[in-house]
Amino acid sequence: MMLLCTSNVLFGQCSGTLGDPIIKKDFGSGTSTFGPALTNGETNYGFIAGSPDDGQYAIVKSTAGLNSGWIQNIVNHTPNDPNGYMMLVNANDVPGIFYQSAVNGLCPNTTYEFSAWIINVLRNPGIKPKVKFSIENNGVNIVPPLVTPDIIEGNASNWIKYSLTFTTPANLGNITLKMTNENPGGRGNDLALDDITFSACGPSLTPSIGGSNATFTSICEGTDATFEFKTEVSPGVYQDARYQWQINTGSGFSDLDRETSTTLNVRFQNAARGVYQYRLLAADGANISAANCRIAGSPLTVQVTPRPIANIETLAPICAGNAIQLRASGGTTYKWTGPNGFTSTAQNPIIPNATTAMTGNYTVNVSANSCDAAATINVRVLPAVLPAVNVQSATICEGNAIQLVASGGTAYLWQPALGLSDPQAPNPIASPTETTTYRVRISNSACTETVEVNIKVNKKAFADAGEDLKIISGHSVSLNGKVSGEDFTYYWTPADYLDDPTKLNPVASPPTDITYTLHAISNLGCTNGVDEVFVKVYPKIVIPNTFSPNGDAVNDTWNIPAASAFASPLVRISNRNGQLVYESKGPFKPWDGKFKGKDLPPAPYYYTIYFNQDFKMFSGWVMLMR
């Protein structure tokens, strides 16, 4: 063992090589701000998922947002673990155990290293942390404990590694590792711990490939190669040094049978892709078979690099005059060859203005990581399409059709398809309802040209005479005519009782029922439109307010002349007490002033009259006189 002090290391350091960690306490990782408490017996400090007070600890990702007296941006020490946790301790006034762990499966008379990374978290001067590392065998210290000096304040990167190296006794019992607080708490003595490890310690192992200082090499997939791996072992440490080579192909290291010297020869035949790691284990005597009692050299790595896959995009036939776009992938360098002496070192070369003479095979050689591969593609350059159509533009009436004819290719596609009999035919029938520009794509399987044909649609004249109308004799009404289309004239027939038959909304004053017809005439030769409107003329309604049924043949009945114009008027008459004395349903019958065949006395009587849905209910009184 030797004691060293540098800017970030203070330890009784293992001067040789360490074995795989028997204990590796990095406090885990996660997405939450705070991690879980330690298991029972690992510490006698109290756990809190927050900012710890004296005698408490927290498992945290960072000091940010905790005690304002601490450096706020300290994160865990574990390399390449941004979500890792560390143990943050606010030391107690009396010595306490920060961390302890029992270790089993050790070998007697074997050297081990106990280490941890520690940082003072105080922003300003205060009581400085001091930590004691102890190794106990059945509760008795094996070696004098290592007590760190006062750990001074620094910055967020001032993690320091402290180590204690020791040799287990021959009477090996229960080994316990302890880290305890040596300074009082209160104003300071706050620290963080991370990456506590315990490993076997032995001689220095210096691995190499082929006698050089290299520890990494690579070969191409499918090749044959032989390598000599060698590990130099510093002498004078083990009395009966023994060795074992191991291999790791991705699922962890495992022993290589009968490979127990410091040199290993490995032959690859038709090498399969992957990463192959080899390392030498060393131990004293039979300890070579005990995982907790041996050391492990740094791995020697052979990477079998997959040969690049020379990918070439499948090219459709190229139309003469267009560019040939070659595309390849899978490597870092590219070399192309092709017809007419074509060469290129571009990954995706472009050959402009293609001609049919450029038809042929194009080959690319792809290289990556000193490995290469080749691929070939056949490129066809076809003659260009010469498109033609029977009309560039035409005019039709709405509802009519026109045949469109395209030529120059072997396949056709008209768009939009709306109004076409067959959008994939070279000669579809077009019946658009609106002015439309058709585009026909003419192709010969590779070359494509597009031509436009404009079909103007003249709208037919359309007439809408409006809803049927109703008026009372002597009144007038405006006709609600509407006409649509393109370039049209219009008029009404008959012109009788209209103020102007050439207006869309003439005023009609017919004395009797009449039907008017609106004519819409297309000036473009398209279909004309006609529509009718019926005007119902009701007679003027006059309701008498007196009659005298005395048999003198003058005004003997209560008669409403206009009622005869309605199919089923409803007339009801009641006396002043509300008693119904007369009712007429269906064709109107004049009232003779009787009720149940007997004359009613002179008096006012009250009526309600419903003619039809076109009139509101009439109500009033009539005087019966004798």
TIDRENLO-145220 format. One record per residue (C-alpha): x, y, z; residue in three letters. Coordinates in steps of 0.25 Angstrom, whole numbers. Layout:
<sites>
SITE;c1;c2;c3;code
SITE;X;Y;Z;ALA
...
</sites>
This chain:
<sites>
SITE;c1;c2;c3;code
SITE;0;0;0;MET
SITE;5;14;-2;MET
SITE;-1;27;2;LEU
SITE;-2;38;-9;LEU
SITE;-8;52;-9;CYS
SITE;-11;60;-21;THR
SITE;-21;71;-25;SER
SITE;-33;61;-26;ASN
SITE;-28;48;-20;VAL
SITE;-24;45;-6;LEU
SITE;-23;30;-2;PHE
SITE;-15;18;2;GLY
SITE;-16;14;-13;GLN
SITE;-15;1;-19;CYS
SITE;-2;2;-27;SER
SITE;-6;-9;-37;GLY
SITE;-18;-14;-44;THR
SITE;-32;-15;-37;LEU
SITE;-42;-26;-39;GLY
SITE;-57;-25;-43;ASP
SITE;-64;-17;-32;PRO
SITE;-69;-26;-21;ILE
SITE;-77;-14;-16;ILE
SITE;-81;-2;-25;LYS
SITE;-90;7;-18;LYS
SITE;-94;19;-28;ASP
SITE;-108;21;-21;PHE
SITE;-115;18;-34;GLY
SITE;-122;27;-44;SER
SITE;-136;31;-48;GLY
SITE;-144;43;-53;THR
SITE;-149;48;-39;SER
SITE;-142;59;-32;THR
SITE;-140;50;-20;PHE
SITE;-136;35;-19;GLY
SITE;-140;24;-9;PRO
SITE;-134;22;5;ALA
SITE;-123;13;7;LEU
SITE;-126;-1;13;THR
SITE;-126;-3;28;ASN
SITE;-112;-4;34;GLY
SITE;-105;4;23;GLU
SITE;-105;17;31;THR
SITE;-110;22;45;ASN
SITE;-113;35;39;TYR
SITE;-128;39;37;GLY
SITE;-134;39;22;PHE
SITE;-141;51;17;ILE
SITE;-146;53;2;ALA
SITE;-143;68;3;GLY
SITE;-132;77;9;SER
SITE;-125;69;21;PRO
SITE;-123;76;34;ASP
SITE;-112;71;44;ASP
SITE;-112;56;45;GLY
SITE;-120;54;32;GLN
SITE;-117;50;18;TYR
SITE;-124;50;5;ALA
SITE;-121;43;-8;ILE
SITE;-121;54;-19;VAL
SITE;-118;57;-33;LYS
SITE;-113;71;-30;SER
SITE;-111;81;-19;THR
SITE;-119;91;-27;ALA
SITE;-131;98;-19;GLY
SITE;-127;91;-6;LEU
SITE;-119;98;6;ASN
SITE;-115;112;1;SER
SITE;-102;111;8;GLY
SITE;-98;100;-1;TRP
SITE;-92;100;-15;ILE
SITE;-104;100;-24;GLN
SITE;-100;92;-36;ASN
SITE;-93;80;-31;ILE
SITE;-97;67;-38;VAL
SITE;-94;52;-36;ASN
SITE;-80;48;-39;HIS
SITE;-83;35;-46;THR
SITE;-78;37;-61;PRO
SITE;-88;37;-72;ASN
SITE;-100;36;-63;ASP
SITE;-107;50;-64;PRO
SITE;-119;44;-56;ASN
SITE;-110;38;-45;GLY
SITE;-112;40;-30;TYR
SITE;-102;43;-19;MET
SITE;-103;43;-4;MET
SITE;-104;57;2;LEU
SITE;-101;57;17;VAL
SITE;-102;68;28;ASN
SITE;-93;63;38;ALA
SITE;-97;61;53;ASN
SITE;-91;68;65;ASP
SITE;-86;54;69;VAL
SITE;-78;44;61;PRO
SITE;-88;35;53;GLY
SITE;-87;25;42;ILE
SITE;-89;31;28;PHE
SITE;-88;17;21;TYR
SITE;-85;3;25;GLN
SITE;-86;-11;18;SER
SITE;-83;-25;21;ALA
SITE;-74;-32;11;VAL
SITE;-75;-47;9;ASN
SITE;-67;-57;0;GLY
SITE;-53;-51;2;LEU
SITE;-40;-59;2;CYS
SITE;-30;-59;14;PRO
SITE;-17;-52;12;ASN
SITE;-22;-44;0;THR
SITE;-21;-29;-3;THR
SITE;-33;-21;-5;TYR
SITE;-36;-6;-7;GLU
SITE;-48;2;-1;PHE
SITE;-50;15;-7;SER
SITE;-61;26;-9;ALA
SITE;-62;40;-16;TRP
SITE;-65;51;-6;ILE
SITE;-68;66;-8;ILE
SITE;-70;78;2;ASN
SITE;-83;84;-2;VAL
SITE;-81;97;6;LEU
SITE;-81;110;-1;ARG
SITE;-74;118;10;ASN
SITE;-63;114;20;PRO
SITE;-69;106;32;GLY
SITE;-66;93;39;ILE
SITE;-60;84;29;LYS
SITE;-63;70;27;PRO
SITE;-53;59;32;LYS
SITE;-57;44;29;VAL
SITE;-51;32;35;LYS
SITE;-50;19;26;PHE
SITE;-49;6;35;SER
SITE;-48;-9;32;ILE
SITE;-53;-18;43;GLU
SITE;-51;-33;44;ASN
SITE;-61;-38;54;ASN
SITE;-62;-24;60;GLY
SITE;-47;-22;61;VAL
SITE;-39;-12;52;ASN
SITE;-30;-20;42;ILE
SITE;-22;-8;39;VAL
SITE;-21;6;45;PRO
SITE;-33;14;40;PRO
SITE;-31;24;29;LEU
SITE;-35;38;34;VAL
SITE;-36;49;23;THR
SITE;-31;62;25;PRO
SITE;-41;74;26;ASP
SITE;-48;74;13;ILE
SITE;-47;88;8;ILE
SITE;-58;96;1;GLU
SITE;-56;97;-14;GLY
SITE;-66;97;-26;ASN
SITE;-76;88;-32;ALA
SITE;-65;79;-38;SER
SITE;-56;77;-26;ASN
SITE;-59;62;-24;TRP
SITE;-48;55;-17;ILE
SITE;-45;40;-17;LYS
SITE;-41;34;-4;TYR
SITE;-36;20;-3;SER
SITE;-31;10;8;LEU
SITE;-24;-2;4;THR
SITE;-22;-14;13;PHE
SITE;-19;-29;14;THR
SITE;-29;-39;20;THR
SITE;-24;-47;31;PRO
SITE;-22;-62;31;ALA
SITE;-33;-64;42;ASN
SITE;-43;-57;32;LEU
SITE;-56;-55;39;GLY
SITE;-67;-45;36;ASN
SITE;-62;-33;29;ILE
SITE;-69;-19;31;THR
SITE;-66;-6;23;LEU
SITE;-69;7;30;LYS
SITE;-69;22;27;MET
SITE;-71;31;39;THR
SITE;-72;45;43;ASN
SITE;-60;51;50;GLU
SITE;-63;66;52;ASN
SITE;-75;72;59;PRO
SITE;-87;77;51;GLY
SITE;-94;90;53;GLY
SITE;-88;101;45;ARG
SITE;-83;93;33;GLY
SITE;-78;78;32;ASN
SITE;-87;76;20;ASP
SITE;-83;67;9;LEU
SITE;-87;58;-2;ALA
SITE;-82;43;-5;LEU
SITE;-83;35;-18;ASP
SITE;-77;23;-25;ASP
SITE;-73;15;-12;ILE
SITE;-65;3;-17;THR
SITE;-58;-9;-12;PHE
SITE;-49;-18;-20;SER
SITE;-38;-28;-20;ALA
SITE;-24;-21;-22;CYS
SITE;-12;-28;-29;GLY
SITE;0;-26;-38;PRO
SITE;0;-17;-50;SER
SITE;-6;-23;-62;LEU
SITE;-1;-17;-75;THR
SITE;-9;-23;-87;PRO
SITE;-5;-21;-102;SER
SITE;-8;-26;-116;ILE
SITE;3;-32;-124;GLY
SITE;14;-26;-115;GLY
SITE;10;-11;-118;SER
SITE;3;-2;-108;ASN
SITE;-10;-3;-115;ALA
SITE;-22;-9;-108;THR
SITE;-32;-8;-120;PHE
SITE;-32;-13;-134;THR
SITE;-42;-15;-145;SER
SITE;-44;-25;-156;ILE
SITE;-54;-26;-167;CYS
SITE;-66;-36;-166;GLU
SITE;-63;-49;-173;GLY
SITE;-48;-48;-173;THR
SITE;-38;-57;-166;ASP
SITE;-28;-51;-156;ALA
SITE;-19;-56;-145;THR
SITE;-16;-47;-132;PHE
SITE;-6;-49;-121;GLU
SITE;-11;-43;-108;PHE
SITE;-1;-41;-97;LYS
SITE;-1;-36;-83;THR
SITE;11;-32;-75;GLU
SITE;10;-35;-60;VAL
SITE;18;-27;-50;SER
SITE;27;-37;-42;PRO
SITE;28;-39;-27;GLY
SITE;13;-38;-23;VAL
SITE;8;-52;-24;TYR
SITE;15;-64;-18;GLN
SITE;8;-74;-27;ASP
SITE;3;-65;-39;ALA
SITE;-8;-72;-47;ARG
SITE;-16;-66;-59;TYR
SITE;-29;-68;-67;GLN
SITE;-33;-61;-80;TRP
SITE;-47;-57;-82;GLN
SITE;-55;-53;-94;ILE
SITE;-68;-44;-95;ASN
SITE;-76;-43;-108;THR
SITE;-87;-35;-102;GLY
SITE;-93;-43;-90;SER
SITE;-82;-42;-80;GLY
SITE;-68;-48;-78;PHE
SITE;-66;-63;-78;SER
SITE;-54;-72;-77;ASP
SITE;-47;-77;-89;LEU
SITE;-44;-92;-87;ASP
SITE;-29;-96;-84;ARG
SITE;-24;-81;-87;GLU
SITE;-16;-79;-74;THR
SITE;-3;-72;-78;SER
SITE;0;-58;-80;THR
SITE;-1;-59;-95;THR
SITE;-13;-62;-104;LEU
SITE;-14;-65;-119;ASN
SITE;-28;-63;-125;VAL
SITE;-31;-67;-139;ARG
SITE;-43;-61;-147;PHE
SITE;-48;-69;-159;GLN
SITE;-59;-63;-167;ASN
SITE;-60;-53;-156;ALA
SITE;-75;-50;-151;ALA
SITE;-78;-35;-148;ARG
SITE;-78;-31;-134;GLY
SITE;-69;-26;-123;VAL
SITE;-59;-36;-116;TYR
SITE;-53;-33;-103;GLN
SITE;-42;-41;-97;TYR
SITE;-36;-39;-83;ARG
SITE;-26;-46;-73;LEU
SITE;-30;-50;-59;LEU
SITE;-19;-51;-49;ALA
SITE;-19;-57;-35;ALA
SITE;-10;-63;-24;ASP
SITE;-11;-79;-25;GLY
SITE;-25;-84;-24;ALA
SITE;-31;-70;-23;ASN
SITE;-32;-70;-38;ILE
SITE;-45;-78;-37;SER
SITE;-51;-68;-27;ALA
SITE;-58;-56;-33;ALA
SITE;-56;-47;-21;ASN
SITE;-41;-50;-20;CYS
SITE;-35;-48;-33;ARG
SITE;-31;-35;-42;ILE
SITE;-35;-33;-56;ALA
SITE;-27;-26;-67;GLY
SITE;-33;-15;-76;SER
SITE;-40;-22;-88;PRO
SITE;-33;-23;-102;LEU
SITE;-43;-21;-113;THR
SITE;-45;-26;-127;VAL
SITE;-56;-20;-134;GLN
SITE;-61;-28;-146;VAL
SITE;-67;-17;-155;THR
SITE;-78;-21;-164;PRO
SITE;-75;-19;-179;ARG
SITE;-83;-7;-184;PRO
SITE;-95;-11;-191;ILE
SITE;-94;-4;-205;ALA
SITE;-109;1;-206;ASN
SITE;-113;7;-220;ILE
SITE;-127;13;-221;GLU
SITE;-135;6;-232;THR
SITE;-136;16;-243;LEU
SITE;-148;16;-252;ALA
SITE;-145;18;-267;PRO
SITE;-140;32;-270;ILE
SITE;-146;41;-280;CYS
SITE;-137;47;-290;ALA
SITE;-133;61;-287;GLY
SITE;-135;59;-272;ASN
SITE;-124;57;-262;ALA
SITE;-119;43;-257;ILE
SITE;-119;43;-242;GLN
SITE;-110;32;-236;LEU
SITE;-111;30;-221;ARG
SITE;-103;21;-212;ALA
SITE;-101;19;-197;SER
SITE;-94;10;-187;GLY
SITE;-80;15;-187;GLY
SITE;-71;27;-185;THR
SITE;-65;28;-199;THR
SITE;-71;24;-213;TYR
SITE;-65;21;-227;LYS
SITE;-75;21;-239;TRP
SITE;-72;15;-253;THR
SITE;-82;14;-264;GLY
SITE;-84;15;-279;PRO
SITE;-76;24;-288;ASN
SITE;-65;25;-278;GLY
SITE;-73;31;-267;PHE
SITE;-66;32;-253;THR
SITE;-70;39;-241;SER
SITE;-65;40;-226;THR
SITE;-78;47;-221;ALA
SITE;-88;39;-213;GLN
SITE;-100;43;-221;ASN
SITE;-95;48;-235;PRO
SITE;-104;55;-245;ILE
SITE;-102;53;-260;ILE
SITE;-110;64;-267;PRO
SITE;-117;64;-280;ASN
SITE;-118;49;-282;ALA
SITE;-117;42;-296;THR
SITE;-121;28;-300;THR
SITE;-106;26;-302;ALA
SITE;-105;26;-286;MET
SITE;-113;14;-285;THR
SITE;-105;3;-278;GLY
SITE;-99;-2;-264;ASN
SITE;-94;7;-254;TYR
SITE;-85;1;-243;THR
SITE;-82;7;-229;VAL
SITE;-71;3;-220;ASN
SITE;-74;7;-205;VAL
SITE;-63;7;-194;SER
SITE;-65;9;-179;ALA
SITE;-55;6;-168;ASN
SITE;-45;0;-178;SER
SITE;-56;-10;-183;CYS
SITE;-62;-9;-197;ASP
SITE;-74;-14;-205;ALA
SITE;-79;-12;-219;ALA
SITE;-93;-11;-225;ALA
SITE;-98;-10;-240;THR
SITE;-111;-4;-245;ILE
SITE;-116;-3;-260;ASN
SITE;-121;10;-265;VAL
SITE;-130;11;-277;ARG
SITE;-131;25;-284;VAL
SITE;-144;25;-293;LEU
SITE;-148;35;-304;PRO
SITE;-156;47;-300;ALA
SITE;-171;48;-301;VAL
SITE;-177;57;-313;LEU
SITE;-190;61;-307;PRO
SITE;-202;65;-316;ALA
SITE;-217;68;-313;VAL
SITE;-229;71;-323;ASN
SITE;-233;85;-317;VAL
SITE;-226;94;-308;GLN
SITE;-239;101;-304;SER
SITE;-254;100;-307;ALA
SITE;-267;105;-303;THR
SITE;-280;97;-300;ILE
SITE;-293;99;-294;CYS
SITE;-297;94;-280;GLU
SITE;-302;80;-282;GLY
SITE;-295;77;-295;ASN
SITE;-282;69;-297;ALA
SITE;-269;69;-305;ILE
SITE;-259;58;-309;GLN
SITE;-245;61;-305;LEU
SITE;-234;54;-312;VAL
SITE;-219;52;-308;ALA
SITE;-207;45;-315;SER
SITE;-192;43;-314;GLY
SITE;-191;32;-303;GLY
SITE;-196;19;-298;THR
SITE;-203;23;-285;ALA
SITE;-212;35;-282;TYR
SITE;-217;41;-269;LEU
SITE;-227;53;-270;TRP
SITE;-229;62;-258;GLN
SITE;-238;66;-252;PRO
SITE;-247;53;-254;ALA
SITE;-260;61;-252;LEU
SITE;-269;61;-264;GLY
SITE;-260;51;-272;LEU
SITE;-265;38;-277;SER
SITE;-252;31;-275;ASP
SITE;-240;39;-269;PRO
SITE;-230;28;-274;GLN
SITE;-235;28;-288;ALA
SITE;-228;35;-299;PRO
SITE;-241;41;-304;ASN
SITE;-251;43;-293;PRO
SITE;-264;50;-294;ILE
SITE;-264;63;-286;ALA
SITE;-277;68;-280;SER
SITE;-273;78;-270;PRO
SITE;-283;87;-263;THR
SITE;-274;98;-260;GLU
SITE;-262;104;-268;THR
SITE;-251;94;-266;THR
SITE;-236;93;-270;THR
SITE;-233;78;-272;TYR
SITE;-218;74;-271;ARG
SITE;-215;61;-278;VAL
SITE;-202;54;-274;ARG
SITE;-196;46;-286;ILE
SITE;-186;36;-284;SER
SITE;-178;24;-290;ASN
SITE;-176;17;-276;SER
SITE;-164;26;-272;ALA
SITE;-165;39;-280;CYS
SITE;-177;48;-277;THR
SITE;-182;61;-283;GLU
SITE;-194;69;-278;THR
SITE;-203;77;-288;VAL
SITE;-215;86;-284;GLU
SITE;-229;87;-290;VAL
SITE;-238;98;-286;ASN
SITE;-253;96;-288;ILE
SITE;-262;108;-286;LYS
SITE;-276;104;-281;VAL
SITE;-287;115;-285;ASN
SITE;-298;113;-274;LYS
SITE;-312;111;-280;LYS
SITE;-323;121;-277;ALA
SITE;-331;117;-264;PHE
SITE;-344;123;-260;ALA
SITE;-350;123;-246;ASP
SITE;-364;130;-246;ALA
SITE;-364;129;-230;GLY
SITE;-375;123;-221;GLU
SITE;-390;124;-224;ASP
SITE;-396;136;-219;LEU
SITE;-410;140;-213;LYS
SITE;-417;154;-213;ILE
SITE;-430;160;-210;ILE
SITE;-438;166;-222;SER
SITE;-434;180;-224;GLY
SITE;-420;178;-219;HIS
SITE;-407;177;-226;SER
SITE;-394;168;-223;VAL
SITE;-380;168;-229;SER
SITE;-376;155;-236;LEU
SITE;-363;149;-230;ASN
SITE;-355;145;-243;GLY
SITE;-341;141;-244;LYS
SITE;-332;137;-256;VAL
SITE;-318;131;-257;SER
SITE;-309;127;-267;GLY
SITE;-300;135;-277;GLU
SITE;-304;146;-287;ASP
SITE;-319;144;-287;PHE
SITE;-332;152;-288;THR
SITE;-346;150;-281;TYR
SITE;-360;154;-281;TYR
SITE;-374;150;-275;TRP
SITE;-386;144;-282;THR
SITE;-398;148;-282;PRO
SITE;-395;163;-281;ALA
SITE;-409;165;-276;ASP
SITE;-410;173;-263;TYR
SITE;-395;174;-262;LEU
SITE;-388;188;-261;ASP
SITE;-376;183;-269;ASP
SITE;-375;169;-274;PRO
SITE;-360;171;-277;THR
SITE;-357;173;-263;LYS
SITE;-352;162;-254;LEU
SITE;-362;167;-243;ASN
SITE;-374;173;-250;PRO
SITE;-386;178;-242;VAL
SITE;-398;169;-245;ALA
SITE;-413;174;-242;SER
SITE;-422;163;-248;PRO
SITE;-436;163;-244;PRO
SITE;-437;148;-244;THR
SITE;-428;135;-243;ASP
SITE;-417;135;-253;ILE
SITE;-404;128;-257;THR
SITE;-392;136;-262;TYR
SITE;-380;129;-269;THR
SITE;-366;135;-268;LEU
SITE;-357;132;-280;HIS
SITE;-342;132;-280;ALA
SITE;-336;132;-294;ILE
SITE;-321;129;-296;SER
SITE;-314;138;-306;ASN
SITE;-303;128;-307;LEU
SITE;-311;117;-313;GLY
SITE;-312;109;-300;CYS
SITE;-325;103;-294;THR
SITE;-336;113;-291;ASN
SITE;-343;113;-277;GLY
SITE;-358;115;-274;VAL
SITE;-365;115;-260;ASP
SITE;-380;118;-256;GLU
SITE;-386;125;-244;VAL
SITE;-401;124;-240;PHE
SITE;-407;136;-234;VAL
SITE;-420;133;-226;LYS
SITE;-430;145;-225;VAL
SITE;-439;145;-214;TYR
SITE;-452;154;-214;PRO
SITE;-453;165;-205;LYS
SITE;-459;161;-191;ILE
SITE;-471;169;-186;VAL
SITE;-478;165;-173;ILE
SITE;-492;171;-171;PRO
SITE;-494;176;-157;ASN
SITE;-510;177;-157;THR
SITE;-521;168;-163;PHE
SITE;-536;167;-160;SER
SITE;-542;154;-162;PRO
SITE;-557;159;-162;ASN
SITE;-562;152;-175;GLY
SITE;-562;165;-184;ASP
SITE;-552;159;-194;ALA
SITE;-542;170;-191;VAL
SITE;-530;167;-183;ASN
SITE;-537;154;-177;ASP
SITE;-523;147;-175;THR
SITE;-509;149;-170;TRP
SITE;-502;147;-183;ASN
SITE;-486;148;-186;ILE
SITE;-485;148;-202;PRO
SITE;-470;146;-202;ALA
SITE;-472;133;-194;ALA
SITE;-476;126;-206;SER
SITE;-462;127;-212;ALA
SITE;-457;118;-201;PHE
SITE;-458;103;-200;ALA
SITE;-461;101;-185;SER
SITE;-462;113;-177;PRO
SITE;-465;111;-162;LEU
SITE;-476;121;-157;VAL
SITE;-480;122;-142;ARG
SITE;-490;131;-135;ILE
SITE;-493;132;-120;SER
SITE;-502;140;-112;ASN
SITE;-497;150;-101;ARG
SITE;-497;138;-91;ASN
SITE;-487;131;-100;GLY
SITE;-497;120;-104;GLN
SITE;-495;115;-119;LEU
SITE;-508;118;-127;VAL
SITE;-503;116;-141;TYR
SITE;-491;109;-148;GLU
SITE;-488;107;-162;SER
SITE;-478;97;-167;LYS
SITE;-474;94;-182;GLY
SITE;-481;103;-192;PRO
SITE;-486;115;-186;PHE
SITE;-501;116;-182;LYS
SITE;-507;129;-179;PRO
SITE;-513;130;-165;TRP
SITE;-528;133;-164;ASP
SITE;-528;138;-149;GLY
SITE;-534;125;-144;LYS
SITE;-529;115;-133;PHE
SITE;-534;101;-133;LYS
SITE;-545;106;-143;GLY
SITE;-550;117;-134;LYS
SITE;-548;132;-136;ASP
SITE;-538;138;-127;LEU
SITE;-541;151;-120;PRO
SITE;-535;164;-126;PRO
SITE;-521;166;-120;ALA
SITE;-506;167;-123;PRO
SITE;-500;154;-126;TYR
SITE;-485;150;-127;TYR
SITE;-478;143;-139;TYR
SITE;-465;137;-142;THR
SITE;-461;133;-157;ILE
SITE;-450;125;-162;TYR
SITE;-449;125;-177;PHE
SITE;-435;118;-179;ASN
SITE;-421;118;-175;GLN
SITE;-419;130;-184;ASP
SITE;-427;139;-175;PHE
SITE;-427;142;-160;LYS
SITE;-439;139;-152;MET
SITE;-451;149;-154;PHE
SITE;-459;153;-141;SER
SITE;-469;164;-138;GLY
SITE;-484;165;-136;TRP
SITE;-497;166;-144;VAL
SITE;-510;173;-139;MET
SITE;-523;164;-141;LEU
SITE;-535;173;-143;MET
SITE;-550;170;-144;ARG
</sites>
